Amino acid sequence: MCLITEERGNNMPEIKKRTDIVVYVAGPYRADTINGVHENCERAREFAVGWWRQGFTVICPHMNSRFMDGIVSDETFLAGAIQLMLRADIVSMMPGWEESQGAMDEENCALLVGKIVLYDNCGIGEMAGHVDRYPDAGRNTEIMTFIKSELESQKDKLPF
């Protein structure tokens, strides 16, 4: 479910460095057991660490509300996660995201509003195949222009 209640202006900062790009991690949180929730959170944490280590700013909702189950409804947490995702520049879908209704809703909403969505990856190298996918999409164009310049300046260092 994607509830967008207001139009937001483009008051985003100019992209001068990787930390100016916000990546939202989407993947399973809920599970049949508390241990399953723990494992999902740890996978999300490791996925987020990969983005942080590459210099991006990361929103990992799993860590934001870890083990807060029951303080509000699941629907409230899921709606809040959508709001966090809407504030990100890139939505990074973790491996296994297809098994999570919440992650599928995040992907649907991200695509609906024109976010850059990357799948089963963790880094700037994966973006190489996506630099021309979003040609005239406002901030997406600025992000992809920045990524192209990053890739060009590091082409001898990247493993592809």
Buried (B, 14 or more C-beta within 10 A) or exposed (E): EBEEEEEEEEEBEEBEEBEBBBBBBBBBBBBEEEEEBEEBBEBBBEBBBBBEEBBBBBBBBBBEBBEEEEEEEEEEBBBBBBEBBBEBBBBBBBBEBBEBEBBBBBBBBBEEEEBBBBBBBBBBBBBBEBBEEBEEBEBBEBBBEBBBEBBEEEEEEEEE
